[in-house]
Amino acid sequence: MKKILRFLILPLFFAPWVLGGQNLSGVKIYVNPGHGGFNSDDRNVPIPPFALGDTAGFWESKSNLVKGLHLRSLLESAGAKVIMSRVQNRTEDDRPLSAIAEEANVNQVDFMISVHSNAFNSVTNYVLMLFHGWDNNPILPQSMELAHLFFDNLFSNQASQWSYSGRQVRGDKTFAPESWDGYGVLRPLTVPGLISEGSFHDYLPETYRLMNREYKHLEAWHLFRAFCQYYGGNPGNRGKIAGTVKDSYRKVTDYPVIPNSKDQWLPVNGARVTLQPGDLVYQVDQLNNGFYCFDNLDPGNYRLTFEADKYTGKVVENIRVDSAAVTYYLCALEQDRSDPMVVEDYGPRDAPEGVSAASAIMFRFNFEVDTTSFREAFSITPSVEGTFVWEDQGRIAKFVPVDPLDVSTEYHVLLRKSVRHIGNLAMEEDFSFSFTTVARNRLTLLNLYPSDGMETVFPFTQVRLHFDGRIKNELLTSRVKIVDSLGNEISRSGVEVNTFSGKVGSYAFLLNNLLPGSSYKLMIDGDLADSEGLTLRDDQFVNFRVAPVFVPEAPVVYDFEATATTWRVDTLNSKNLLPGTANRILRYSGSKLAGSYSYRLLYGFSSPDAHVVVKPPESYFTVKNGAFLGLYLWGDLSENHLSLLFEKDGLVTELPFAEIDFAGWQFREVKAELPDDGEYGFAGFKLESAGTPFSGGGAVYFDNMVKSEGPMTGGRTDVTLPQGQIAIYPNPARELFFVEMEGPLCDSPYRICDMAGRMVREGYARFEGSRAAISVAGLKPGTYVVTLSNCGGTRNGVLMVK
């Protein structure tokens, strides 16, 4: 339903300047539209829909020229002689400032005006006049006298919004830095002149206004009026009506505005303003300014009609126009809210894979919602504690749960038809929808290094945390800290965040020069969140001690100092490698424990069932059965398996060396359990994927390999593939996954539980060799714990379903 409201108002205008005196015949004015062209110094402000550099958008050079040309037209119509520094906007029109000033001097003009707009911090907008000299002490008095008139006229513009009401008529030597000695276009002047900064073009409401031609003409007219006042010219007996059309309720949200100003209200693009008598129509443009202007009006009373699509029309009577004056009317239009309340969008939408447990309930309406009626009309089952949030100035209503929703739970949302918009009309029918959450409602720390209680962390190490969700970068430094025994925070370097593909997350950083024999604490804030907003919930603390770097009493058989260019990736005996340079071995000086270099093995796997073999150009040493081998190894917490390769009589033997269940430097050793006696030559390394989401790519480093007749650390030396855990791949899984174990195998009952501890599936794993397949078809995406009761004992693993 279309409505038009009628208003009778008192006139809002400035008293006309008293006519009389001579015209501007004999007055010579020099007009300099500042800048020129579309170059980096021509002050482009990118505003939608114009990209940076688009010549159709805002450029101060272009805006200044429009104002300058219109000022010339007005001055010449009053009889003045006008000289322009430029009449086009090309690069060659951007003349040297000294040349502009000299041209004004040579022509002995009565006044030189340099037309500009200013820029500062995007939330400032005021009129600034700069004359040559010091504050209240001009070198030529006429410059300051006219500056005050220019300021008064420009400041009277009520279609703009000024952030500062103080009189800004300044001497350039005071205003500019002392080293400048004033401004370049004023410094050489021997005739009166000034720089007019009519407004601030980086204040986006003003930027949009300066995209309107009539708005720029209005500024030029104010300058013309000041010239008439000073030189006795006649600005004519016609007047203007100008103003803006804006929404009475909705506010600007896309860019900053002066707080609590009229610029806060949303301009009504495309509004139609009709003036009677005369039947003149002004179509407001689409450039977010809401500006309108009627020019050359005879003195008298007028009627304005304001109309816009989806707004209630408005008629304003008895708007008074006087000679040589502007009457301003700022129109606030009310939206037409004669239609009932309608839900235009809602969420979350149910999906086969389920909905995030971090979801908020959202409704988008056709009008601004009455918040009280929404609270009363909204319900969710099962019941959830939460808060209401209003966005888009009331057109979006959200219910935000205090805690994440329960996992694998069907929720029903009802919005009764009693909900109203601010026009007091309700919905015609109830609105309801349902959704089911995924099997994950918290961020889970899957693995970490150091682990709690460790006593042998090296002084130079890496802290590494692996999660089941991609973590937010914000506040990471404050959410994860390392402190010493006195509570002093330890600095970190080499930060890595979310370096793995898929849905998993990671956070890693280096710790340098920790003190051997000292205790440290890793503190992980329970508010650490993933990209969905799910948190750990509980604070976690990890205590560890630093030990000196272990130095074995054994000879070094390879020091990794020589160039690694002769080493190679054995692609024939490797499997499922990423193409290109993802797999290579390099000599590296960035992290080492002995000498000047270590070797860095970069690897990238294309499948969970993958391994890479790297070989030296020759066998650097030999070992016999029963010998002990040690190696400094930099791990990446991938849980991948590293083996040493030895060759005898053309046959290669794999010697399981270490599971990469740590990060940073550690010393590992193994007893050489070889098939028979005799000398075995060192033949390289084999790194095998553990099939976890963190096993597909990374780097391990090697330094100083040693050989001994007996154990060096007193620790375990009979390293084999891990048997206390189950290897799960692919992980994340979609339809099925495989479990793989070493040791005694038999058909085994299994359970899959969600993170709330509820069993979601059980059955028997049928092993063929060391592997069994288990279906997860139908399970909601999320994180689960797999428990396998094997004849060798009960074993657990973490599985993610996508």
C-alpha positions in Angstrom: 0.0 0.0 0.0 1.4 3.4 -1.0 1.1 6.3 1.4 2.0 9.9 1.1 2.3 12.0 4.3 1.8 15.8 4.2 3.8 18.2 6.3 3.7 22.0 6.8 7.0 23.3 7.9 8.6 26.6 8.8 11.3 27.6 6.2 14.8 26.6 6.9 17.2 28.8 5.1 19.9 31.4 5.4 18.9 35.1 5.2 19.6 36.4 1.7 22.6 38.6 1.1 21.4 42.1 0.4 21.4 42.8 -3.3 23.0 45.9 -4.7 26.4 47.2 -5.7 28.2 46.7 -9.0 28.8 43.5 -10.9 32.2 41.8 -11.2 33.2 43.7 -14.2 36.9 44.5 -14.1 37.6 41.8 -11.5 40.2 39.3 -12.6 40.2 35.8 -10.9 42.7 33.0 -11.3 41.1 29.5 -10.7 43.4 26.6 -10.1 41.5 23.2 -9.9 44.1 21.3 -7.8 46.1 18.3 -9.1 45.5 16.9 -12.6 45.2 13.6 -14.3 44.6 10.1 -12.9 47.9 9.4 -11.3 49.1 8.3 -7.9 49.2 11.9 -6.6 45.7 12.7 -7.8 44.0 11.3 -4.7 41.8 8.4 -5.8 39.4 7.0 -3.2 38.0 3.6 -4.1 34.3 3.4 -3.2 31.8 0.7 -4.4 31.0 0.1 -7.1 34.3 1.6 -8.4 37.6 -0.3 -8.0 40.9 1.3 -7.1 42.1 3.2 -10.2 38.8 3.3 -12.0 38.6 6.7 -13.6 34.8 6.7 -13.2 35.2 6.7 -9.5 36.3 9.5 -7.2 39.5 11.4 -8.0 40.2 14.7 -6.3 41.6 15.9 -9.6 38.4 15.3 -11.4 36.2 16.7 -8.6 38.3 19.9 -8.3 37.9 20.4 -12.1 34.1 20.2 -12.0 34.0 22.7 -9.2 36.5 25.0 -10.9 34.8 25.0 -14.3 31.4 25.8 -12.7 33.0 28.6 -10.6 34.4 30.0 -13.8 30.9 29.9 -15.4 29.4 31.7 -12.5 32.1 34.4 -12.3 32.0 35.1 -16.0 28.2 35.4 -15.9 28.7 38.2 -13.4 31.3 40.0 -15.6 34.5 38.8 -14.1 37.6 37.8 -16.2 38.7 34.2 -15.3 42.0 32.5 -16.0 42.1 28.7 -15.4 45.3 26.8 -14.7 43.7 23.8 -16.5 40.4 22.9 -18.2 41.1 19.2 -18.7 42.1 16.3 -16.5 45.2 14.9 -18.1 48.6 14.1 -16.7 50.1 17.0 -18.6 47.5 19.3 -16.9 49.2 18.6 -13.5 51.4 21.6 -13.8 54.2 22.6 -11.3 52.9 24.7 -8.4 55.4 27.4 -9.0 54.3 27.7 -12.7 50.7 28.1 -11.5 51.6 30.8 -9.0 53.8 32.6 -11.6 50.9 32.6 -14.1 48.7 34.3 -11.5 51.4 36.8 -10.8 52.1 37.7 -14.4 48.5 38.3 -15.1 48.2 40.5 -12.1 44.9 38.9 -11.0 42.9 40.3 -8.2 42.7 36.9 -6.5 44.0 33.3 -7.0 41.9 30.5 -5.6 43.2 26.9 -5.6 40.2 24.6 -5.3 40.9 21.3 -3.4 39.4 18.8 -0.9 41.3 17.4 2.0 42.0 14.0 3.5 43.0 12.8 7.0 41.7 9.8 8.8 38.3 8.9 7.1 36.2 10.2 10.0 37.0 13.9 9.8 35.1 16.5 7.7 35.4 20.2 7.9 36.1 23.4 5.9 39.7 24.6 5.8 41.0 27.9 4.3 44.8 28.3 3.9 46.2 31.8 3.1 49.9 32.6 2.8 51.4 33.7 6.1 50.9 32.9 9.7 47.6 32.5 11.7 45.9 36.0 11.9 49.0 37.4 10.2 48.7 37.2 6.4 51.4 38.4 4.1 48.6 40.0 2.0 45.6 41.0 4.1 43.0 40.5 1.3 43.9 36.7 1.4 42.6 36.3 5.0 39.6 38.6 4.5 38.3 36.6 1.6 39.2 33.3 3.4 36.8 34.2 6.2 34.0 34.8 3.6 34.7 31.5 1.8 34.7 29.7 5.1 31.3 31.2 6.2 29.7 30.3 2.9 31.0 26.7 2.6 30.2 26.0 6.3 26.6 27.0 5.7 26.1 23.8 3.6 23.6 21.8 5.6 23.6 18.9 3.2 27.1 18.0 4.5 28.1 17.1 8.0 30.9 18.8 9.8 33.0 17.0 12.4 34.4 20.3 13.7 32.6 23.6 14.0 35.6 25.8 14.9 36.7 28.4 12.3 39.5 26.9 10.3 41.0 29.9 8.6 44.8 29.4 8.9 48.1 30.7 7.7 50.0 28.1 5.7 53.3 28.8 7.5 51.6 28.0 10.8 49.5 25.1 9.6 52.2 23.3 7.6 55.4 21.7 9.1 58.0 24.3 9.7 60.4 22.8 7.2 57.9 23.4 4.4 57.8 27.2 4.7 54.2 27.2 3.7 52.6 25.6 0.6 54.1 25.5 -2.9 51.3 27.2 -4.7 51.1 30.0 -2.2 54.7 30.6 -1.5 55.6 32.4 -4.8 52.4 34.4 -4.9 52.6 38.2 -5.1 48.8 38.6 -5.5 46.2 37.7 -2.9 45.2 34.0 -2.9 44.4 30.9 -0.9 43.8 27.2 -0.9 40.2 26.2 -0.4 39.8 22.7 1.2 36.1 22.6 0.8 35.7 19.2 2.6 37.4 16.0 3.3 37.1 13.6 0.5 38.3 10.5 2.4 35.3 10.7 4.7 33.2 8.3 2.7 29.8 10.0 3.1 31.4 13.1 1.7 33.2 11.1 -1.0 29.8 9.9 -2.2 28.4 13.4 -2.1 31.4 14.6 -4.2 30.4 12.1 -6.8 27.2 14.2 -7.3 27.7 17.0 -9.9 25.1 19.3 -8.4 26.7 18.9 -5.0 30.0 20.1 -6.5 28.2 22.9 -8.2 26.8 24.0 -4.9 30.3 24.3 -3.4 31.3 26.4 -6.4 28.3 28.6 -6.0 29.2 29.2 -2.3 32.7 30.3 -3.5 31.1 32.6 -6.1 28.8 34.1 -3.5 31.8 35.0 -1.4 33.5 36.7 -4.3 30.3 38.7 -4.9 30.2 39.7 -1.2 33.9 40.9 -1.3 34.0 42.6 -4.7 30.5 43.9 -4.8 29.1 41.6 -7.4 25.5 40.6 -7.8 24.9 36.8 -7.3 21.4 37.2 -8.9 17.9 37.1 -7.5 17.3 33.4 -7.8 17.6 30.9 -5.0 18.0 27.1 -4.4 16.4 24.3 -2.5 18.9 21.5 -1.6 19.1 18.7 0.9 19.1 14.9 1.3 16.7 12.0 1.3 17.5 9.4 4.0 15.9 6.5 5.8 14.2 7.4 9.1 15.2 4.2 10.8 18.0 2.3 9.1 21.6 3.4 9.4 24.8 3.2 7.4 26.9 0.1 8.3 29.3 -0.3 5.4 31.7 2.6 6.4 32.4 4.8 9.4 30.4 8.0 9.9 30.7 10.9 12.4 29.0 9.5 15.5 25.5 10.6 16.2 25.4 12.7 13.1 22.9 13.0 10.3 25.3 10.9 8.2 24.4 7.9 10.2 21.1 7.5 8.4 21.0 5.4 5.2 20.7 7.5 2.0 17.7 6.5 -0.1 19.2 5.8 -3.5 16.9 6.5 -6.4 14.4 8.6 -4.5 12.3 10.9 -6.6 11.8 14.6 -5.5 9.2 16.7 -7.2 9.0 20.5 -6.9 5.7 22.4 -7.4 5.0 24.8 -8.9 7.0 24.0 -11.9 6.6 20.2 -11.9 10.4 19.8 -11.7 11.8 16.4 -10.8 15.1 15.5 -9.3 16.1 11.9 -9.4 18.5 11.0 -6.6 21.4 9.0 -7.9 22.5 5.5 -6.8 25.7 6.7 -5.2 24.8 6.6 -1.5 24.5 10.3 -1.0 20.8 11.0 -1.1 21.5 14.5 -2.3 19.1 16.6 -4.4 19.1 20.2 -5.5 16.8 22.6 -7.4 18.5 25.6 -8.9 17.5 29.0 -10.3 14.2 29.2 -8.4 12.3 32.5 -8.2 11.7 33.7 -4.6 8.5 32.3 -3.1 6.9 29.2 -1.5 7.2 25.7 -2.9 6.0 22.2 -2.3 8.3 19.2 -2.3 7.1 15.6 -2.8 9.5 12.8 -1.8 8.9 9.3 -3.1 10.9 6.1 -3.2 10.2 2.4 -3.8 9.2 0.6 -0.6 8.8 3.9 1.3 5.9 6.0 2.3 5.8 9.2 0.3 6.0 12.5 2.0 4.8 16.0 1.0 6.3 19.1 2.5 4.5 22.4 2.0 5.6 26.1 2.2 9.3 25.8 1.6 10.4 29.4 1.3 13.0 30.4 -1.3 14.8 33.7 -1.2 17.2 35.5 -3.5 20.8 34.4 -3.6 20.2 31.9 -0.8 19.9 28.2 -0.3 17.0 26.7 1.6 17.8 23.3 3.0 15.3 20.5 3.7 16.7 17.2 5.0 14.0 14.6 4.4 13.6 11.4 6.5 11.5 8.8 4.7 9.7 6.0 6.5 9.7 2.6 4.9 6.3 1.3 3.9 5.6 -1.4 6.4 2.1 -2.2 5.4 3.0 -5.8 4.5 3.0 -8.6 7.2 6.2 -10.0 8.7 7.8 -12.6 6.5 10.8 -14.9 7.1 13.1 -14.4 4.1 15.9 -16.7 5.2 16.8 -18.9 8.1 19.5 -21.2 9.4 21.1 -23.5 10.0 19.7 -25.5 7.0 19.8 -29.3 7.6 22.3 -31.2 5.5 23.1 -34.9 5.0 26.4 -34.5 6.7 24.8 -32.7 9.7 25.1 -29.2 11.1 27.9 -27.7 13.1 27.3 -27.8 16.9 28.6 -24.3 17.0 25.6 -23.0 14.9 23.5 -20.1 15.9 19.8 -20.0 15.0 19.2 -17.3 12.5 16.1 -15.6 10.9 16.2 -12.9 8.3 13.0 -10.8 7.9 11.6 -8.4 5.4 11.4 -5.7 8.1 13.0 -4.8 11.4 11.8 -7.2 14.1 10.0 -6.2 17.3 12.5 -7.8 19.7 10.0 -8.5 22.5 7.6 -10.3 20.2 10.5 -12.4 18.8 11.6 -13.5 22.3 8.1 -14.6 23.1 7.5 -16.4 19.8 10.8 -18.3 19.6 11.4 -21.8 21.0 13.9 -24.7 20.4 13.6 -28.3 21.4 15.5 -29.9 23.1 15.8 -26.8 25.3 18.9 -24.7 24.9 20.2 -21.9 27.0 21.2 -18.9 24.9 21.1 -15.2 24.1 19.4 -13.1 21.4 21.4 -11.0 19.0 20.0 -8.5 16.6 21.9 -7.7 13.3 21.4 -5.7 10.1 19.6 -3.1 12.3 17.0 -5.5 13.4 16.3 -7.5 10.2 18.3 -10.4 11.4 17.5 -12.1 14.7 19.8 -14.7 16.1 19.6 -17.1 19.0 23.2 -17.9 20.1 23.6 -20.9 22.4 25.7 -20.3 25.5 27.4 -23.7 24.9 27.8 -25.8 21.8 24.8 -27.9 20.9 24.8 -31.5 21.7 26.3 -33.9 19.3 24.2 -36.1 16.9 21.0 -34.5 18.1 17.9 -33.5 16.2 16.7 -30.0 17.1 13.3 -28.5 16.3 12.9 -24.7 16.0 9.5 -23.0 16.1 8.7 -19.3 15.5 5.1 -18.6 16.3 3.2 -16.3 14.0 2.8 -13.7 16.8 6.3 -12.3 16.0 5.8 -8.7 14.6 7.8 -6.1 12.8 8.2 -2.5 14.1 5.2 -1.5 12.0 3.2 -3.9 14.4 2.1 -6.4 11.7 2.7 -10.1 12.6 3.4 -13.2 10.5 0.5 -14.9 8.9 1.6 -18.5 9.8 3.9 -20.2 12.2 7.4 -21.0 10.9 9.4 -24.1 11.9 12.4 -26.1 10.8 14.6 -28.9 12.1 18.3 -29.9 11.8 20.6 -32.6 13.2 24.1 -31.8 14.6 27.3 -33.5 13.7 29.1 -35.8 16.1 31.5 -33.1 17.3 30.9 -30.2 19.6 34.3 -29.3 21.0 37.9 -28.8 19.8 40.0 -31.9 20.7 43.7 -31.9 21.2 44.7 -35.0 19.4 48.4 -35.0 20.0 51.1 -32.7 21.4 54.8 -32.4 22.2 56.2 -32.1 24.8 54.0 -34.5 26.7 53.2 -34.1 30.4 56.0 -35.3 32.6 58.8 -35.5 30.0 62.3 -35.2 31.5 64.4 -35.2 28.4 63.3 -32.3 26.2 66.3 -30.8 24.4 67.2 -27.1 25.0 66.4 -26.3 21.3 63.0 -27.9 20.5 59.6 -27.4 18.9 56.3 -27.2 20.6 53.6 -28.9 18.4 49.9 -29.2 19.0 47.6 -31.2 16.7 43.8 -30.7 16.8 40.7 -32.1 15.1 39.7 -28.7 13.8 41.4 -25.7 12.1 42.2 -23.3 14.9 41.6 -19.6 14.8 44.7 -17.4 14.4 43.3 -14.7 16.7 44.7 -14.6 20.2 46.9 -17.7 19.7 49.8 -16.1 21.5 47.7 -15.4 24.6 45.9 -18.8 24.4 49.0 -20.9 24.3 52.0 -20.0 26.5 55.2 -21.4 27.8 56.4 -20.2 31.2 59.4 -21.1 33.3 59.3 -22.1 37.0 59.1 -18.4 38.0 56.1 -17.7 35.7 58.1 -15.8 33.1 56.8 -16.3 29.6 59.3 -17.8 27.1 59.5 -16.2 23.7 58.8 -18.2 20.6 59.8 -18.1 17.0 59.1 -20.0 13.7 55.3 -20.0 14.3 53.3 -22.4 12.0 49.5 -22.5 12.0 47.2 -25.0 10.3 49.9 -26.4 8.0 47.9 -29.5 7.1 45.2 -29.9 4.6 41.6 -30.9 5.3 39.7 -30.1 8.5 42.5 -30.7 11.0 44.5 -27.9 12.7 47.9 -27.4 14.1 50.0 -24.9 16.0 53.8 -25.2 16.3 56.6 -22.9 17.3 60.3 -23.1 18.2 61.8 -22.6 21.7 65.4 -21.6 21.7 68.0 -21.8 24.4 66.0 -23.4 27.2 68.0 -24.0 30.3 69.0 -27.7 31.0 67.8 -28.8 34.4 65.0 -26.3 34.4 61.2 -26.9 34.5 58.7 -25.4 32.2 55.0 -25.4 31.7 52.9 -25.4 28.6 49.6 -23.7 29.2 46.7 -24.1 26.8 43.7 -22.0 27.4 40.3 -23.7 27.3 39.0 -20.8 25.2 41.3 -21.8 22.3 38.8 -22.1 19.4 38.6 -23.6 15.9 37.2 -21.9 12.9 33.7 -23.0 13.8 34.0 -21.4 17.2 34.2 -24.7 19.2 36.6 -24.5 22.1 38.7 -26.9 24.1 36.5 -25.9 27.1 39.1 -27.0 29.7 42.5 -25.5 30.4 45.3 -27.9 29.9 48.7 -27.8 31.5 51.8 -29.8 30.4 54.9 -29.8 32.7 58.3 -30.8 31.3 61.9 -30.6 32.1 64.8 -29.8 29.9 67.9 -32.0 29.8 71.3 -31.4 28.3 71.8 -32.6 24.8 72.8 -36.2 25.1 76.3 -36.8 23.7 77.0 -40.6 23.3 80.5 -42.0 23.8 80.6 -43.5 20.4 82.3 -42.7 17.1 80.4 -40.7 14.5 80.0 -42.8 11.4 78.3 -40.0 9.3 78.2 -36.3 10.2 75.8 -35.0 7.5 78.3 -32.2 6.7 79.0 -33.0 3.1 76.7 -31.8 0.3 73.5 -33.7 0.0 73.2 -33.2 -3.8 74.5 -36.7 -4.4 71.7 -38.3 -2.3 68.6 -39.1 -4.2 65.0 -40.1 -3.7 64.6 -43.7 -4.9 61.3 -43.3 -6.7 61.3 -46.9 -7.8 61.2 -48.2 -4.3 59.0 -45.3 -3.0 55.3 -45.3 -3.1 52.5 -42.7 -3.6 54.7 -39.6 -3.6 53.5 -36.1 -4.5 54.9 -35.0 -7.8 57.6 -32.3 -8.3 60.0 -31.3 -5.5 57.8 -32.3 -2.6 60.2 -35.1 -1.8 63.9 -34.3 -1.5 66.8 -34.3 0.8 68.9 -31.2 1.4 71.9 -30.1 3.4 70.5 -27.5 5.9 72.2 -25.0 8.2 69.0 -23.6 9.9 68.7 -26.3 12.5 71.6 -28.5 13.6 73.1 -30.0 16.7 76.7 -30.6 15.6 79.0 -29.0 13.1 77.6 -26.6 10.5 74.9 -28.7 8.9 72.2 -31.3 9.2 70.2 -33.0 6.5 66.6 -32.2 6.0 64.2 -34.7 4.4 61.2 -33.0 2.9 58.4 -35.4 2.1 54.9 -35.3 0.7 52.6 -38.3 0.3 49.6 -38.5 -2.0 48.0 -41.4 -0.1 47.9 -42.8 3.5 49.6 -45.9 2.1 52.9 -44.2 1.2 56.6 -44.2 1.9 59.7 -42.5 0.6 63.2 -44.0 0.3 66.3 -41.8 0.1 69.7 -43.3 -0.7 73.3 -42.0 -0.4 75.6 -42.2 -3.3 77.6 -44.9 -1.5 77.7 -46.9 1.7 79.4 -44.6 4.3 79.8 -47.3 6.9 78.9 -50.9 7.8 77.4 -52.6 10.8 77.2 -56.1 12.1 74.3 -57.9 13.8 74.0 -56.8 17.4 75.7 -53.4 17.0 73.9 -50.3 18.3 73.2 -47.3 16.1 72.2 -43.8 17.3 71.0 -40.7 15.5 70.0 -37.1 16.3 66.6 -36.8 14.8 64.3 -33.8 14.4 60.7 -35.0 14.4 57.4 -33.4 13.3 55.0 -35.4 15.5 53.7 -37.1 12.3 53.7 -40.6 13.9 55.4 -41.8 10.7 57.9 -44.6 11.0 61.5 -44.2 10.2 63.7 -47.2 9.2 67.4 -47.5 8.5 68.3 -49.4 5.3 71.2 -51.8 5.1 72.4 -53.8 2.1 74.3 -57.1 1.9 74.8 -59.1 -1.2 72.3 -57.0 -3.2 69.5 -57.5 -0.6 68.2 -54.5 1.4 67.1 -55.0 5.0 64.9 -52.5 6.8 65.8 -51.8 10.4 62.9 -50.1 12.2 64.5 -47.1 13.9 61.9 -44.7 15.4 58.3 -43.6 15.4 58.2 -39.9 14.9 56.0 -39.3 18.0 57.9 -36.2 19.0 58.9 -32.7 17.7 62.2 -31.0 17.6 65.5 -32.7 18.4 65.8 -36.0 20.1 68.4 -38.8 20.2 67.2 -42.2 19.2 69.1 -45.5 19.1 68.4 -49.0 18.0 70.0 -52.4 18.2 70.8 -53.9 14.8 68.8 -57.0 14.5 70.0 -58.2 11.2 69.3 -61.5 9.4 72.8 -63.0 9.7 76.3 -62.2 10.6 78.6 -60.3 8.3 79.0 -56.6 7.3 75.9 -54.7 6.2 76.4 -51.4 4.4 74.3 -48.4 5.2 71.9 -47.9 2.3 69.7 -44.9 3.3 66.4 -44.1 5.1 62.8 -45.1 4.6 60.0 -42.9 6.0 56.6 -44.6 6.0 53.3 -42.9 6.5 51.3 -43.6 9.6 48.1 -42.8 7.8 47.0 -40.0 10.1 45.8 -36.6 9.0 49.2 -35.3 10.1 51.3 -37.9 8.2 51.0 -36.6 4.7 53.8 -34.0 4.5 56.5 -32.4 6.6 60.2 -32.5 7.3 62.6 -34.6 9.4 66.2 -33.7 10.1 69.2 -35.9 10.7 72.5 -35.1 12.4 75.5 -37.1 13.6 74.9 -40.9 13.3 77.0 -42.9 15.7 77.8 -46.6 16.2 78.5 -48.5 19.4 79.1 -52.0 20.5 76.7 -51.5 23.4 73.6 -49.4 24.3 74.3 -45.7 24.7 71.2 -44.3 26.5 70.1 -47.2 28.6 66.7 -46.9 27.0 64.7 -49.2 24.9 66.6 -50.3 21.8 64.4 -53.1 20.3 62.3 -50.7 18.2 59.5 -52.2 16.1 56.4 -50.8 14.6 54.1 -49.7 17.4 51.8 -52.3 18.8 50.1 -50.5 21.6 48.0 -48.4 19.2 46.1 -49.1 16.0 47.0 -47.4 12.8 43.8 -45.9 11.2 43.6 -44.8 7.6 42.4 -43.0 5.7 41.8 -40.4 8.4 39.5 -38.5 8.0 37.4 -41.3 6.5 34.2 -41.1 4.5 32.6 -44.5 3.9 35.1 -46.9 5.6 38.5 -47.0 7.2 41.2 -49.6 7.8 42.8 -50.6 11.0 46.3 -52.0 10.9 48.3 -53.6 13.7 51.4 -55.7 14.4 51.4 -58.5 16.8 48.9 -61.3 17.6 45.7 -60.8 15.5 42.3 -62.3 15.6 38.8 -61.2 14.7 38.1 -58.4 17.2 35.0 -56.7 18.6 35.1 -52.9 18.1 33.2 -49.9 19.4 33.0 -46.4 17.9 32.0 -43.7 20.4 31.3 -40.0 19.9 33.1 -37.4 22.0 30.2 -37.4 24.5 31.1 -41.1 25.2 28.0 -42.5 23.5 28.4 -45.6 21.4 27.3 -45.0 17.8 28.4 -48.3 16.2 29.8 -51.7 17.2 30.7 -54.9 15.4 33.6 -57.3 14.6 36.7 -56.4 12.7 37.7 -59.2 10.4 41.4 -59.2 9.9 43.1 -60.3 6.6 46.7 -60.2 7.4 47.4 -57.2 9.5 44.5 -55.2 8.2 40.7 -55.0 8.8 38.1 -52.8 7.1 35.4 -51.1 9.2 32.4 -49.2 7.7 31.5 -45.7 8.9 28.7 -45.2 6.3 25.9 -43.2 7.8 27.9 -41.7 10.6 27.7 -37.9 11.0 30.9 -36.0 10.4 32.8 -35.5 13.6 35.5 -36.9 15.8 35.2 -40.4 17.3 37.2 -42.8 19.5 37.7 -46.3 18.1 38.2 -49.1 20.6 39.4 -52.5 19.4 39.4 -55.5 21.8 42.1 -57.7 20.3 43.6 -60.9 21.6 46.6 -58.8 22.3 44.7 -56.4 24.5 42.4 -53.3 24.2 43.7 -50.6 21.8 42.3 -47.1 21.0 42.6 -44.7 18.2 41.0 -41.3 17.2 39.0 -41.3 13.9 37.6 -38.3 12.1 34.6 -38.8 9.8 34.0 -36.3 7.0 
